[in-house]
Amino acid sequence: MTKEIQNARDHEKQLTTTPAQLLEIAVNKDADIDKLQKLMELQIRWEDRQAERAYNEATASFRVECPTIKKTLSGHNSKYAGLSETIDQIKPLLKTHGLSYTWKTEQDGDKTSVTCKVTHAMGHSEETTLSASPDTSGSKNAIQAIGSTVSYLQRYTLYAVLGLTSAEMDNDGQTEEKDVTAEEIDKLENMLMEADADIHKFLEYVKADSLGEMNRSQYEKGLKAAKAKGAK
């Protein structure tokens, strides 16, 4: 923040009478209940706007100062940043700007939804929700499949709500071209089952860690291979 902007805001604070100050004046003058109620509602809206403004300034500063997330884990011929590694890198900076995060997980049939909410110290929060089917790749059991999906969605909702760039969202070597939908993944998985394909060999062929984490080029390559085996 420049010195000129800060000076302008300080001057604005000196000239502006807040709703709380008006409420205090009204109480001292024995104002009627209706007027006090309106002033209290005005104070609440004013505080909400101030909290939203503080949140926006904090997240903007966080994005400017946040470094490129280091990819410390190894995948198929690539490096990637896992959830815990990402948190280790951004947590101190989030704390500096008064930001914290929480996740909420919901299950609806075979769909798992994860909501990530980022909250500022003054109370304003923003959230993002993503959904996906269980990651049944490999030899995971039902609980492990859901756990893998939850971890994946936690990572991506955190990146999304914080507004990090797609390069920083790169996961397991996947870049911003990752736009494969859950429906497309389900379709491909059914085709592979129909063709009695070996999932491990398939993932090695497309160079992906799981079906749910394929990018567009990997998906198209896998789809063509599945069709070549006679799957429909």
Rosetta constraint file for C-alpha pairs under 8 A:
AtomPair CA 1 CA 5 HARMONIC 6.64 0.50
AtomPair CA 1 CA 6 HARMONIC 6.85 0.50
AtomPair CA 2 CA 6 HARMONIC 6.38 0.50
AtomPair CA 3 CA 7 HARMONIC 6.05 0.50
AtomPair CA 4 CA 8 HARMONIC 6.16 0.50
AtomPair CA 5 CA 9 HARMONIC 6.26 0.50
AtomPair CA 6 CA 10 HARMONIC 6.15 0.50
AtomPair CA 7 CA 11 HARMONIC 6.14 0.50
AtomPair CA 8 CA 12 HARMONIC 6.12 0.50
AtomPair CA 9 CA 13 HARMONIC 6.19 0.50
AtomPair CA 10 CA 14 HARMONIC 6.42 0.50
AtomPair CA 11 CA 15 HARMONIC 6.39 0.50
AtomPair CA 12 CA 16 HARMONIC 5.99 0.50
AtomPair CA 13 CA 17 HARMONIC 7.84 0.50
AtomPair CA 17 CA 21 HARMONIC 6.26 0.50
AtomPair CA 17 CA 22 HARMONIC 6.96 0.50
AtomPair CA 18 CA 22 HARMONIC 6.44 0.50
AtomPair CA 18 CA 43 HARMONIC 7.71 0.50
AtomPair CA 19 CA 23 HARMONIC 6.00 0.50
AtomPair CA 19 CA 39 HARMONIC 6.36 0.50
AtomPair CA 19 CA 40 HARMONIC 7.59 0.50
AtomPair CA 19 CA 42 HARMONIC 6.26 0.50
AtomPair CA 19 CA 43 HARMONIC 4.87 0.50
AtomPair CA 19 CA 46 HARMONIC 7.25 0.50
AtomPair CA 20 CA 24 HARMONIC 6.23 0.50
AtomPair CA 20 CA 39 HARMONIC 7.80 0.50
AtomPair CA 20 CA 40 HARMONIC 7.72 0.50
AtomPair CA 20 CA 43 HARMONIC 5.92 0.50
AtomPair CA 21 CA 25 HARMONIC 6.27 0.50
AtomPair CA 22 CA 26 HARMONIC 6.11 0.50
AtomPair CA 22 CA 39 HARMONIC 7.32 0.50
AtomPair CA 23 CA 27 HARMONIC 6.16 0.50
AtomPair CA 23 CA 36 HARMONIC 6.62 0.50
AtomPair CA 23 CA 39 HARMONIC 5.81 0.50
AtomPair CA 23 CA 40 HARMONIC 7.01 0.50
AtomPair CA 24 CA 28 HARMONIC 6.26 0.50
AtomPair CA 25 CA 29 HARMONIC 6.30 0.50
AtomPair CA 26 CA 30 HARMONIC 6.25 0.50
AtomPair CA 26 CA 31 HARMONIC 5.19 0.50
AtomPair CA 26 CA 36 HARMONIC 6.95 0.50
AtomPair CA 27 CA 31 HARMONIC 5.86 0.50
AtomPair CA 27 CA 36 HARMONIC 7.46 0.50
AtomPair CA 31 CA 35 HARMONIC 6.44 0.50
AtomPair CA 31 CA 36 HARMONIC 6.62 0.50
AtomPair CA 32 CA 36 HARMONIC 6.42 0.50
AtomPair CA 33 CA 37 HARMONIC 6.05 0.50
AtomPair CA 34 CA 38 HARMONIC 6.30 0.50
AtomPair CA 35 CA 39 HARMONIC 6.25 0.50
AtomPair CA 36 CA 40 HARMONIC 6.14 0.50
AtomPair CA 37 CA 41 HARMONIC 6.26 0.50
AtomPair CA 38 CA 42 HARMONIC 6.11 0.50
AtomPair CA 39 CA 43 HARMONIC 6.10 0.50
AtomPair CA 40 CA 44 HARMONIC 6.32 0.50
AtomPair CA 41 CA 45 HARMONIC 6.35 0.50
AtomPair CA 42 CA 46 HARMONIC 6.10 0.50
AtomPair CA 43 CA 47 HARMONIC 6.12 0.50
AtomPair CA 44 CA 48 HARMONIC 6.19 0.50
AtomPair CA 45 CA 49 HARMONIC 6.25 0.50
AtomPair CA 46 CA 50 HARMONIC 6.24 0.50
AtomPair CA 47 CA 51 HARMONIC 6.07 0.50
AtomPair CA 48 CA 52 HARMONIC 6.15 0.50
AtomPair CA 48 CA 124 HARMONIC 7.22 0.50
AtomPair CA 49 CA 53 HARMONIC 6.07 0.50
AtomPair CA 50 CA 54 HARMONIC 6.15 0.50
AtomPair CA 51 CA 55 HARMONIC 6.15 0.50
AtomPair CA 51 CA 120 HARMONIC 7.76 0.50
AtomPair CA 51 CA 122 HARMONIC 5.23 0.50
AtomPair CA 51 CA 123 HARMONIC 6.13 0.50
AtomPair CA 51 CA 124 HARMONIC 5.30 0.50
AtomPair CA 52 CA 56 HARMONIC 6.17 0.50
AtomPair CA 52 CA 124 HARMONIC 5.38 0.50
AtomPair CA 52 CA 125 HARMONIC 7.83 0.50
AtomPair CA 53 CA 57 HARMONIC 6.22 0.50
AtomPair CA 54 CA 58 HARMONIC 6.05 0.50
AtomPair CA 54 CA 120 HARMONIC 7.57 0.50
AtomPair CA 54 CA 122 HARMONIC 7.25 0.50
AtomPair CA 55 CA 59 HARMONIC 6.12 0.50
AtomPair CA 55 CA 119 HARMONIC 7.72 0.50
AtomPair CA 55 CA 120 HARMONIC 5.49 0.50
AtomPair CA 55 CA 122 HARMONIC 7.69 0.50
AtomPair CA 55 CA 124 HARMONIC 6.24 0.50
AtomPair CA 55 CA 125 HARMONIC 7.41 0.50
AtomPair CA 56 CA 60 HARMONIC 6.02 0.50
AtomPair CA 57 CA 61 HARMONIC 6.17 0.50
AtomPair CA 58 CA 62 HARMONIC 6.08 0.50
AtomPair CA 58 CA 97 HARMONIC 5.42 0.50
AtomPair CA 58 CA 98 HARMONIC 7.30 0.50
AtomPair CA 58 CA 99 HARMONIC 7.55 0.50
AtomPair CA 58 CA 120 HARMONIC 7.78 0.50
AtomPair CA 59 CA 63 HARMONIC 6.17 0.50
AtomPair CA 59 CA 97 HARMONIC 7.60 0.50
AtomPair CA 59 CA 99 HARMONIC 7.95 0.50
AtomPair CA 59 CA 162 HARMONIC 7.02 0.50
AtomPair CA 60 CA 64 HARMONIC 6.40 0.50
AtomPair CA 61 CA 65 HARMONIC 6.19 0.50
AtomPair CA 61 CA 97 HARMONIC 7.71 0.50
AtomPair CA 62 CA 66 HARMONIC 5.69 0.50
AtomPair CA 62 CA 93 HARMONIC 6.82 0.50
AtomPair CA 62 CA 94 HARMONIC 6.92 0.50
AtomPair CA 62 CA 97 HARMONIC 6.85 0.50
AtomPair CA 63 CA 162 HARMONIC 7.66 0.50
AtomPair CA 63 CA 163 HARMONIC 7.34 0.50
AtomPair CA 63 CA 164 HARMONIC 6.77 0.50
AtomPair CA 66 CA 90 HARMONIC 7.10 0.50
AtomPair CA 66 CA 93 HARMONIC 7.25 0.50
AtomPair CA 68 CA 168 HARMONIC 5.95 0.50
AtomPair CA 69 CA 81 HARMONIC 7.00 0.50
AtomPair CA 69 CA 86 HARMONIC 6.54 0.50
AtomPair CA 69 CA 89 HARMONIC 7.02 0.50
AtomPair CA 69 CA 168 HARMONIC 5.56 0.50
AtomPair CA 70 CA 80 HARMONIC 7.77 0.50
AtomPair CA 70 CA 81 HARMONIC 6.32 0.50
AtomPair CA 70 CA 86 HARMONIC 7.75 0.50
AtomPair CA 70 CA 89 HARMONIC 7.97 0.50
AtomPair CA 71 CA 79 HARMONIC 5.39 0.50
AtomPair CA 71 CA 80 HARMONIC 4.27 0.50
AtomPair CA 71 CA 81 HARMONIC 4.21 0.50
AtomPair CA 71 CA 82 HARMONIC 7.75 0.50
AtomPair CA 72 CA 79 HARMONIC 6.36 0.50
AtomPair CA 72 CA 80 HARMONIC 6.10 0.50
AtomPair CA 72 CA 81 HARMONIC 5.74 0.50
AtomPair CA 72 CA 82 HARMONIC 7.88 0.50
AtomPair CA 72 CA 85 HARMONIC 7.41 0.50
AtomPair CA 73 CA 79 HARMONIC 5.48 0.50
AtomPair CA 73 CA 80 HARMONIC 5.25 0.50
AtomPair CA 73 CA 81 HARMONIC 6.02 0.50
AtomPair CA 73 CA 82 HARMONIC 6.92 0.50
AtomPair CA 74 CA 78 HARMONIC 5.94 0.50
AtomPair CA 74 CA 79 HARMONIC 4.65 0.50
AtomPair CA 74 CA 80 HARMONIC 6.31 0.50
AtomPair CA 74 CA 172 HARMONIC 7.60 0.50
AtomPair CA 75 CA 79 HARMONIC 5.80 0.50
AtomPair CA 75 CA 80 HARMONIC 6.86 0.50
AtomPair CA 75 CA 172 HARMONIC 5.61 0.50
AtomPair CA 75 CA 173 HARMONIC 7.31 0.50
AtomPair CA 75 CA 209 HARMONIC 6.84 0.50
AtomPair CA 76 CA 172 HARMONIC 7.56 0.50
AtomPair CA 76 CA 173 HARMONIC 7.92 0.50
AtomPair CA 76 CA 204 HARMONIC 7.74 0.50
AtomPair CA 76 CA 207 HARMONIC 5.73 0.50
AtomPair CA 76 CA 208 HARMONIC 6.43 0.50
AtomPair CA 76 CA 209 HARMONIC 6.81 0.50
AtomPair CA 77 CA 207 HARMONIC 7.72 0.50
AtomPair CA 78 CA 172 HARMONIC 6.54 0.50
AtomPair CA 78 CA 173 HARMONIC 5.23 0.50
AtomPair CA 79 CA 172 HARMONIC 6.17 0.50
AtomPair CA 79 CA 173 HARMONIC 5.99 0.50
AtomPair CA 80 CA 170 HARMONIC 6.83 0.50
AtomPair CA 80 CA 171 HARMONIC 5.22 0.50
AtomPair CA 80 CA 172 HARMONIC 4.53 0.50
AtomPair CA 80 CA 173 HARMONIC 5.81 0.50
AtomPair CA 81 CA 85 HARMONIC 5.97 0.50
AtomPair CA 81 CA 86 HARMONIC 6.04 0.50
AtomPair CA 81 CA 170 HARMONIC 7.62 0.50
AtomPair CA 81 CA 171 HARMONIC 6.27 0.50
AtomPair CA 81 CA 172 HARMONIC 7.27 0.50
AtomPair CA 82 CA 86 HARMONIC 6.08 0.50
AtomPair CA 82 CA 155 HARMONIC 7.72 0.50
AtomPair CA 82 CA 171 HARMONIC 7.42 0.50
AtomPair CA 83 CA 87 HARMONIC 6.25 0.50
AtomPair CA 83 CA 151 HARMONIC 7.19 0.50
AtomPair CA 83 CA 152 HARMONIC 7.94 0.50
AtomPair CA 83 CA 154 HARMONIC 7.64 0.50
AtomPair CA 83 CA 155 HARMONIC 5.44 0.50
AtomPair CA 84 CA 88 HARMONIC 6.17 0.50
AtomPair CA 85 CA 89 HARMONIC 6.48 0.50
AtomPair CA 86 CA 90 HARMONIC 6.39 0.50
AtomPair CA 87 CA 91 HARMONIC 5.47 0.50
AtomPair CA 88 CA 92 HARMONIC 7.78 0.50
AtomPair CA 90 CA 94 HARMONIC 6.15 0.50
AtomPair CA 91 CA 95 HARMONIC 6.24 0.50
AtomPair CA 92 CA 96 HARMONIC 6.27 0.50
AtomPair CA 93 CA 97 HARMONIC 6.53 0.50
AtomPair CA 94 CA 98 HARMONIC 6.28 0.50
AtomPair CA 94 CA 99 HARMONIC 4.95 0.50
AtomPair CA 94 CA 100 HARMONIC 6.53 0.50
AtomPair CA 95 CA 99 HARMONIC 5.63 0.50
AtomPair CA 95 CA 100 HARMONIC 6.96 0.50
AtomPair CA 98 CA 120 HARMONIC 5.54 0.50
AtomPair CA 98 CA 121 HARMONIC 5.12 0.50
AtomPair CA 99 CA 118 HARMONIC 6.65 0.50
AtomPair CA 99 CA 119 HARMONIC 5.64 0.50
AtomPair CA 99 CA 120 HARMONIC 4.62 0.50
AtomPair CA 99 CA 121 HARMONIC 6.33 0.50
AtomPair CA 100 CA 118 HARMONIC 5.58 0.50
AtomPair CA 100 CA 119 HARMONIC 5.37 0.50
AtomPair CA 100 CA 120 HARMONIC 6.57 0.50
AtomPair CA 100 CA 121 HARMONIC 7.95 0.50
AtomPair CA 101 CA 116 HARMONIC 6.82 0.50
AtomPair CA 101 CA 117 HARMONIC 5.50 0.50
AtomPair CA 101 CA 118 HARMONIC 4.33 0.50
AtomPair CA 101 CA 119 HARMONIC 6.17 0.50
AtomPair CA 101 CA 158 HARMONIC 7.98 0.50
AtomPair CA 102 CA 116 HARMONIC 5.75 0.50
AtomPair CA 102 CA 117 HARMONIC 5.37 0.50
AtomPair CA 102 CA 118 HARMONIC 6.66 0.50
AtomPair CA 103 CA 114 HARMONIC 6.64 0.50
AtomPair CA 103 CA 115 HARMONIC 5.47 0.50
AtomPair CA 103 CA 116 HARMONIC 4.51 0.50
AtomPair CA 103 CA 117 HARMONIC 6.32 0.50
AtomPair CA 103 CA 154 HARMONIC 7.09 0.50
AtomPair CA 104 CA 114 HARMONIC 5.64 0.50
AtomPair CA 104 CA 115 HARMONIC 5.08 0.50
AtomPair CA 104 CA 116 HARMONIC 6.59 0.50
AtomPair CA 105 CA 112 HARMONIC 7.17 0.50
AtomPair CA 105 CA 113 HARMONIC 5.69 0.50
AtomPair CA 105 CA 114 HARMONIC 4.51 0.50
AtomPair CA 105 CA 115 HARMONIC 6.43 0.50
AtomPair CA 105 CA 150 HARMONIC 7.61 0.50
AtomPair CA 106 CA 112 HARMONIC 5.93 0.50
AtomPair CA 106 CA 113 HARMONIC 5.14 0.50
AtomPair CA 106 CA 114 HARMONIC 6.45 0.50
AtomPair CA 107 CA 111 HARMONIC 5.93 0.50
AtomPair CA 107 CA 112 HARMONIC 4.72 0.50
AtomPair CA 107 CA 113 HARMONIC 6.27 0.50
AtomPair CA 108 CA 112 HARMONIC 6.44 0.50
AtomPair CA 108 CA 113 HARMONIC 7.86 0.50
AtomPair CA 110 CA 133 HARMONIC 5.87 0.50
AtomPair CA 110 CA 134 HARMONIC 6.95 0.50
AtomPair CA 111 CA 131 HARMONIC 6.43 0.50
AtomPair CA 111 CA 132 HARMONIC 5.53 0.50
AtomPair CA 111 CA 133 HARMONIC 4.77 0.50
AtomPair CA 111 CA 134 HARMONIC 7.07 0.50
AtomPair CA 112 CA 131 HARMONIC 5.44 0.50
AtomPair CA 112 CA 132 HARMONIC 5.53 0.50
AtomPair CA 112 CA 133 HARMONIC 6.09 0.50
AtomPair CA 112 CA 134 HARMONIC 7.12 0.50
AtomPair CA 112 CA 146 HARMONIC 7.41 0.50
AtomPair CA 112 CA 149 HARMONIC 7.42 0.50
AtomPair CA 112 CA 150 HARMONIC 7.17 0.50
AtomPair CA 113 CA 129 HARMONIC 6.72 0.50
AtomPair CA 113 CA 130 HARMONIC 5.66 0.50
AtomPair CA 113 CA 131 HARMONIC 4.16 0.50
AtomPair CA 113 CA 132 HARMONIC 6.66 0.50
AtomPair CA 113 CA 150 HARMONIC 7.82 0.50
AtomPair CA 113 CA 153 HARMONIC 7.71 0.50
AtomPair CA 114 CA 129 HARMONIC 5.58 0.50
AtomPair CA 114 CA 130 HARMONIC 5.67 0.50
AtomPair CA 114 CA 131 HARMONIC 6.40 0.50
AtomPair CA 114 CA 150 HARMONIC 6.80 0.50
AtomPair CA 114 CA 153 HARMONIC 6.02 0.50
AtomPair CA 114 CA 154 HARMONIC 6.42 0.50
AtomPair CA 114 CA 157 HARMONIC 7.41 0.50
AtomPair CA 115 CA 127 HARMONIC 6.60 0.50
AtomPair CA 115 CA 128 HARMONIC 5.53 0.50
AtomPair CA 115 CA 129 HARMONIC 4.19 0.50
AtomPair CA 115 CA 130 HARMONIC 6.64 0.50
AtomPair CA 115 CA 154 HARMONIC 7.67 0.50
AtomPair CA 115 CA 157 HARMONIC 6.75 0.50
AtomPair CA 116 CA 127 HARMONIC 5.42 0.50
AtomPair CA 116 CA 128 HARMONIC 5.52 0.50
AtomPair CA 116 CA 129 HARMONIC 6.50 0.50
AtomPair CA 116 CA 154 HARMONIC 6.92 0.50
AtomPair CA 116 CA 157 HARMONIC 5.54 0.50
AtomPair CA 116 CA 158 HARMONIC 5.88 0.50
AtomPair CA 116 CA 161 HARMONIC 7.11 0.50
AtomPair CA 117 CA 125 HARMONIC 6.55 0.50
AtomPair CA 117 CA 126 HARMONIC 5.64 0.50
AtomPair CA 117 CA 127 HARMONIC 4.12 0.50
AtomPair CA 117 CA 128 HARMONIC 6.71 0.50
AtomPair CA 117 CA 161 HARMONIC 7.42 0.50
AtomPair CA 118 CA 125 HARMONIC 5.45 0.50
AtomPair CA 118 CA 126 HARMONIC 5.58 0.50
AtomPair CA 118 CA 127 HARMONIC 6.24 0.50
AtomPair CA 118 CA 161 HARMONIC 7.12 0.50
AtomPair CA 118 CA 162 HARMONIC 7.62 0.50
AtomPair CA 119 CA 123 HARMONIC 6.30 0.50
AtomPair CA 119 CA 124 HARMONIC 5.78 0.50
AtomPair CA 119 CA 125 HARMONIC 4.13 0.50
AtomPair CA 119 CA 126 HARMONIC 6.70 0.50
AtomPair CA 120 CA 124 HARMONIC 5.56 0.50
AtomPair CA 120 CA 125 HARMONIC 6.21 0.50
AtomPair CA 126 CA 161 HARMONIC 7.07 0.50
AtomPair CA 127 CA 161 HARMONIC 6.03 0.50
AtomPair CA 128 CA 157 HARMONIC 5.89 0.50
AtomPair CA 128 CA 160 HARMONIC 6.93 0.50
AtomPair CA 128 CA 161 HARMONIC 5.60 0.50
AtomPair CA 129 CA 157 HARMONIC 6.43 0.50
AtomPair CA 130 CA 153 HARMONIC 6.41 0.50
AtomPair CA 130 CA 157 HARMONIC 6.54 0.50
AtomPair CA 131 CA 153 HARMONIC 7.21 0.50
AtomPair CA 132 CA 149 HARMONIC 6.93 0.50
AtomPair CA 132 CA 153 HARMONIC 7.78 0.50
AtomPair CA 132 CA 182 HARMONIC 5.70 0.50
AtomPair CA 133 CA 146 HARMONIC 7.88 0.50
AtomPair CA 133 CA 149 HARMONIC 7.17 0.50
AtomPair CA 133 CA 182 HARMONIC 6.60 0.50
AtomPair CA 133 CA 186 HARMONIC 7.85 0.50
AtomPair CA 134 CA 142 HARMONIC 7.89 0.50
AtomPair CA 134 CA 145 HARMONIC 5.03 0.50
AtomPair CA 134 CA 146 HARMONIC 4.76 0.50
AtomPair CA 134 CA 147 HARMONIC 7.98 0.50
AtomPair CA 134 CA 148 HARMONIC 7.41 0.50
AtomPair CA 134 CA 149 HARMONIC 5.56 0.50
AtomPair CA 135 CA 145 HARMONIC 4.62 0.50
AtomPair CA 135 CA 146 HARMONIC 6.43 0.50
AtomPair CA 135 CA 148 HARMONIC 6.09 0.50
AtomPair CA 135 CA 149 HARMONIC 5.56 0.50
AtomPair CA 135 CA 210 HARMONIC 7.17 0.50
AtomPair CA 135 CA 211 HARMONIC 7.02 0.50
AtomPair CA 135 CA 212 HARMONIC 5.99 0.50
AtomPair CA 136 CA 140 HARMONIC 6.10 0.50
AtomPair CA 136 CA 141 HARMONIC 7.62 0.50
AtomPair CA 136 CA 142 HARMONIC 7.60 0.50
AtomPair CA 136 CA 145 HARMONIC 5.15 0.50
AtomPair CA 136 CA 211 HARMONIC 7.93 0.50
AtomPair CA 137 CA 145 HARMONIC 7.74 0.50
AtomPair CA 137 CA 199 HARMONIC 6.66 0.50
AtomPair CA 137 CA 200 HARMONIC 7.80 0.50
AtomPair CA 137 CA 210 HARMONIC 5.55 0.50
AtomPair CA 137 CA 211 HARMONIC 6.19 0.50
AtomPair CA 138 CA 199 HARMONIC 6.49 0.50
AtomPair CA 138 CA 200 HARMONIC 6.14 0.50
AtomPair CA 138 CA 210 HARMONIC 7.56 0.50
AtomPair CA 140 CA 144 HARMONIC 5.37 0.50
AtomPair CA 140 CA 145 HARMONIC 5.61 0.50
AtomPair CA 141 CA 145 HARMONIC 6.08 0.50
AtomPair CA 142 CA 146 HARMONIC 6.46 0.50
AtomPair CA 143 CA 147 HARMONIC 6.10 0.50
AtomPair CA 144 CA 148 HARMONIC 6.05 0.50
AtomPair CA 145 CA 149 HARMONIC 6.44 0.50
AtomPair CA 146 CA 150 HARMONIC 6.15 0.50
AtomPair CA 147 CA 151 HARMONIC 6.22 0.50
AtomPair CA 148 CA 152 HARMONIC 6.23 0.50
AtomPair CA 149 CA 153 HARMONIC 6.08 0.50
AtomPair CA 149 CA 212 HARMONIC 7.91 0.50
AtomPair CA 150 CA 154 HARMONIC 5.99 0.50
AtomPair CA 151 CA 155 HARMONIC 6.31 0.50
AtomPair CA 152 CA 156 HARMONIC 6.45 0.50
AtomPair CA 153 CA 157 HARMONIC 5.90 0.50
AtomPair CA 154 CA 158 HARMONIC 6.06 0.50
AtomPair CA 155 CA 159 HARMONIC 6.39 0.50
AtomPair CA 156 CA 160 HARMONIC 5.99 0.50
AtomPair CA 156 CA 169 HARMONIC 7.14 0.50
AtomPair CA 157 CA 161 HARMONIC 6.01 0.50
AtomPair CA 158 CA 162 HARMONIC 6.19 0.50
AtomPair CA 159 CA 163 HARMONIC 6.08 0.50
AtomPair CA 159 CA 164 HARMONIC 5.40 0.50
AtomPair CA 159 CA 165 HARMONIC 8.00 0.50
AtomPair CA 159 CA 169 HARMONIC 6.41 0.50
AtomPair CA 160 CA 164 HARMONIC 6.48 0.50
AtomPair CA 164 CA 168 HARMONIC 6.40 0.50
AtomPair CA 164 CA 169 HARMONIC 6.98 0.50
AtomPair CA 165 CA 169 HARMONIC 6.37 0.50
AtomPair CA 166 CA 170 HARMONIC 6.32 0.50
AtomPair CA 166 CA 175 HARMONIC 6.78 0.50
AtomPair CA 166 CA 176 HARMONIC 5.17 0.50
AtomPair CA 167 CA 175 HARMONIC 6.25 0.50
AtomPair CA 167 CA 176 HARMONIC 6.59 0.50
AtomPair CA 169 CA 175 HARMONIC 7.37 0.50
AtomPair CA 169 CA 176 HARMONIC 7.67 0.50
AtomPair CA 170 CA 174 HARMONIC 5.15 0.50
AtomPair CA 170 CA 175 HARMONIC 4.81 0.50
AtomPair CA 170 CA 176 HARMONIC 6.94 0.50
AtomPair CA 171 CA 175 HARMONIC 7.11 0.50
AtomPair CA 171 CA 213 HARMONIC 7.88 0.50
AtomPair CA 172 CA 208 HARMONIC 7.65 0.50
AtomPair CA 172 CA 209 HARMONIC 7.20 0.50
AtomPair CA 172 CA 213 HARMONIC 7.80 0.50
AtomPair CA 174 CA 178 HARMONIC 6.39 0.50
AtomPair CA 174 CA 213 HARMONIC 7.65 0.50
AtomPair CA 174 CA 214 HARMONIC 7.20 0.50
AtomPair CA 174 CA 215 HARMONIC 5.92 0.50
AtomPair CA 175 CA 215 HARMONIC 7.39 0.50
AtomPair CA 177 CA 215 HARMONIC 6.08 0.50
AtomPair CA 177 CA 216 HARMONIC 5.99 0.50
AtomPair CA 177 CA 217 HARMONIC 7.90 0.50
AtomPair CA 178 CA 214 HARMONIC 6.91 0.50
AtomPair CA 178 CA 215 HARMONIC 4.01 0.50
AtomPair CA 178 CA 216 HARMONIC 5.48 0.50
AtomPair CA 179 CA 215 HARMONIC 6.43 0.50
AtomPair CA 179 CA 216 HARMONIC 6.07 0.50
AtomPair CA 180 CA 184 HARMONIC 6.45 0.50
AtomPair CA 180 CA 185 HARMONIC 7.14 0.50
AtomPair CA 180 CA 214 HARMONIC 7.19 0.50
AtomPair CA 180 CA 215 HARMONIC 6.24 0.50
AtomPair CA 180 CA 216 HARMONIC 5.72 0.50
AtomPair CA 180 CA 219 HARMONIC 7.30 0.50
AtomPair CA 181 CA 185 HARMONIC 6.46 0.50
AtomPair CA 182 CA 186 HARMONIC 6.21 0.50
AtomPair CA 182 CA 212 HARMONIC 7.57 0.50
AtomPair CA 183 CA 187 HARMONIC 6.20 0.50
AtomPair CA 184 CA 188 HARMONIC 6.21 0.50
AtomPair CA 185 CA 189 HARMONIC 6.07 0.50
AtomPair CA 185 CA 211 HARMONIC 6.59 0.50
AtomPair CA 185 CA 212 HARMONIC 6.55 0.50
AtomPair CA 186 CA 190 HARMONIC 6.22 0.50
AtomPair CA 187 CA 191 HARMONIC 6.30 0.50
AtomPair CA 188 CA 192 HARMONIC 6.21 0.50
AtomPair CA 188 CA 222 HARMONIC 7.92 0.50
AtomPair CA 188 CA 223 HARMONIC 6.42 0.50
AtomPair CA 188 CA 226 HARMONIC 7.65 0.50
AtomPair CA 189 CA 193 HARMONIC 6.24 0.50
AtomPair CA 189 CA 211 HARMONIC 7.70 0.50
AtomPair CA 190 CA 194 HARMONIC 6.09 0.50
AtomPair CA 191 CA 195 HARMONIC 6.21 0.50
AtomPair CA 191 CA 226 HARMONIC 6.43 0.50
AtomPair CA 191 CA 227 HARMONIC 7.87 0.50
AtomPair CA 191 CA 231 HARMONIC 5.18 0.50
AtomPair CA 191 CA 232 HARMONIC 6.12 0.50
AtomPair CA 192 CA 196 HARMONIC 6.02 0.50
AtomPair CA 192 CA 197 HARMONIC 5.21 0.50
AtomPair CA 192 CA 198 HARMONIC 7.99 0.50
AtomPair CA 192 CA 199 HARMONIC 7.68 0.50
AtomPair CA 192 CA 226 HARMONIC 6.15 0.50
AtomPair CA 192 CA 231 HARMONIC 7.06 0.50
AtomPair CA 193 CA 197 HARMONIC 6.19 0.50
AtomPair CA 194 CA 231 HARMONIC 6.10 0.50
AtomPair CA 195 CA 226 HARMONIC 7.24 0.50
AtomPair CA 195 CA 229 HARMONIC 6.33 0.50
AtomPair CA 195 CA 230 HARMONIC 6.80 0.50
AtomPair CA 195 CA 231 HARMONIC 5.49 0.50
AtomPair CA 197 CA 202 HARMONIC 7.29 0.50
AtomPair CA 198 CA 202 HARMONIC 6.13 0.50
AtomPair CA 199 CA 203 HARMONIC 6.11 0.50
AtomPair CA 200 CA 204 HARMONIC 6.30 0.50
AtomPair CA 201 CA 205 HARMONIC 6.07 0.50
AtomPair CA 202 CA 206 HARMONIC 6.40 0.50
AtomPair CA 202 CA 222 HARMONIC 7.43 0.50
AtomPair CA 203 CA 207 HARMONIC 5.67 0.50
AtomPair CA 203 CA 208 HARMONIC 5.20 0.50
AtomPair CA 203 CA 209 HARMONIC 6.41 0.50
AtomPair CA 203 CA 210 HARMONIC 6.58 0.50
AtomPair CA 203 CA 211 HARMONIC 7.38 0.50
AtomPair CA 204 CA 208 HARMONIC 6.53 0.50
AtomPair CA 204 CA 209 HARMONIC 7.95 0.50
AtomPair CA 205 CA 222 HARMONIC 7.97 0.50
AtomPair CA 206 CA 218 HARMONIC 5.39 0.50
AtomPair CA 206 CA 219 HARMONIC 7.76 0.50
AtomPair CA 206 CA 221 HARMONIC 6.61 0.50
AtomPair CA 206 CA 222 HARMONIC 6.18 0.50
AtomPair CA 207 CA 218 HARMONIC 7.36 0.50
AtomPair CA 208 CA 213 HARMONIC 6.93 0.50
AtomPair CA 208 CA 214 HARMONIC 5.87 0.50
AtomPair CA 208 CA 218 HARMONIC 7.38 0.50
AtomPair CA 209 CA 213 HARMONIC 6.82 0.50
AtomPair CA 209 CA 214 HARMONIC 7.77 0.50
AtomPair CA 210 CA 214 HARMONIC 6.78 0.50
AtomPair CA 214 CA 218 HARMONIC 5.68 0.50
AtomPair CA 214 CA 219 HARMONIC 5.95 0.50
AtomPair CA 215 CA 219 HARMONIC 6.11 0.50
AtomPair CA 216 CA 220 HARMONIC 6.18 0.50
AtomPair CA 217 CA 221 HARMONIC 6.14 0.50
AtomPair CA 218 CA 222 HARMONIC 6.10 0.50
AtomPair CA 219 CA 223 HARMONIC 5.95 0.50
AtomPair CA 220 CA 224 HARMONIC 6.17 0.50
AtomPair CA 221 CA 225 HARMONIC 6.37 0.50
AtomPair CA 222 CA 226 HARMONIC 6.12 0.50
AtomPair CA 223 CA 227 HARMONIC 6.20 0.50
AtomPair CA 224 CA 228 HARMONIC 6.17 0.50
AtomPair CA 225 CA 229 HARMONIC 6.54 0.50
AtomPair CA 226 CA 230 HARMONIC 6.85 0.50
AtomPair CA 226 CA 231 HARMONIC 5.73 0.50
AtomPair CA 227 CA 231 HARMONIC 4.95 0.50
AtomPair CA 227 CA 232 HARMONIC 6.41 0.50
